[in-house]
Amino acid sequence: MGATAAPYVSVIMNCYNGEKFLREAIDSVFAQSFSNWEIVFFDNASVDNSADITREYDERLKYFKIDNNVCLGEARNLAMQKATGKYIAFLDCDDLYLSHKLEDQVTLMDQRGFVMSYGGAAIIREDGSLVKERLAANSSGHIFGCLLKNYDINMQSVMLLRSYILEFDLSFPTDFQYGPDYDLFMDISAQFEVGVLNQLVVKTRLHAGALTHKKLHRIRDELKSTIDRLVARDPSLKNRYSAELSQAYSKFEFYEAVYLITSGSIAMARATLRPILFSRWEYMVLYVLLFLPIPKRYVLRLLNR
């Protein structure tokens, strides 16, 4: 498909000092088998050479910059306002699209009428070597309950129907540091069927220490806030997904316990785990470990933290 004056897909790239892997990320869009796209490049007050790198590309890359850095949720909202395509996709400056990503998702969404779709991700190290492959575990359809139990949406793999975002005035929350994407995507899945590609469509680069201590502290409260809001808006969710909601709320408490362990608050971590001990065997194992004379760093290593 040839490029036209009206791009079919707007690929949003939010950038803050992202020069290190930027060419590789942009090149992965230019290498797509589907060519009817634009890049909405939103420079969030970078002070490195990101702007210079964007000038190496043609007019399909549309560059926008703000003078004062804003949170990621707000930056994504501002970038979406610049999009003109039927669909919106997302790509961070250190990640990559596989060559068929846009084509496969456009085909799926055009044929099935989904307002959102996502696929699997290969997790890579900074040098590009493979860590693991994470295929989407769900199948297309009403998957809100499945996502409550196992949230497997990779941000870089998502594609959204722009007209739906505009019609319902949807956006990423600007007061969330950890879960702005979780909030928006769970909102959509609570109302509509979601398309799922059970194949790899992106590569996501793993960074040491990417999840900051400050964000770890906010996981429980932000995720719980999202689910509380959705249930308040549609109380029928509480009856339809009673078991799944219980699992989700237990997992949020588990995340809080992990944060407390990193903070050295072992007694508080045990107290947080106690009400959810029998929800999953992993919670019980962690609880028992916290009574043993094991250094905190080894416990966190078991949790991949």
Secondary structure, 3 states (H helix, E strand, C coil): CCCCCCCCEEEEEEECCCHHHHHHHHHHHHCCCCCCEEEEEEEECCCCCHHHHHCCCCCCEEEEEECCCCCHHHHHHHHHHHCCCCEEEECCCCCEECCCHHHHHHHHHHHHCCCEEEEEEEEECCCCCEEEEECCCCCCECCHHHHHHCCCCCHHHCEEEHHHHHHCCCCCCCCCCCCHHHHHHHHHHHHCCEEEEEEEEEEEECCCCCCCHHHHHHHHHHHHHHHHHHHHHCCHHHHHCHHHHHHHHHHHHHHHHHHHHHCCCHHHHHHHHHHHCCCCHHHHHHHHHCCCCCCHHHHHHHCCC
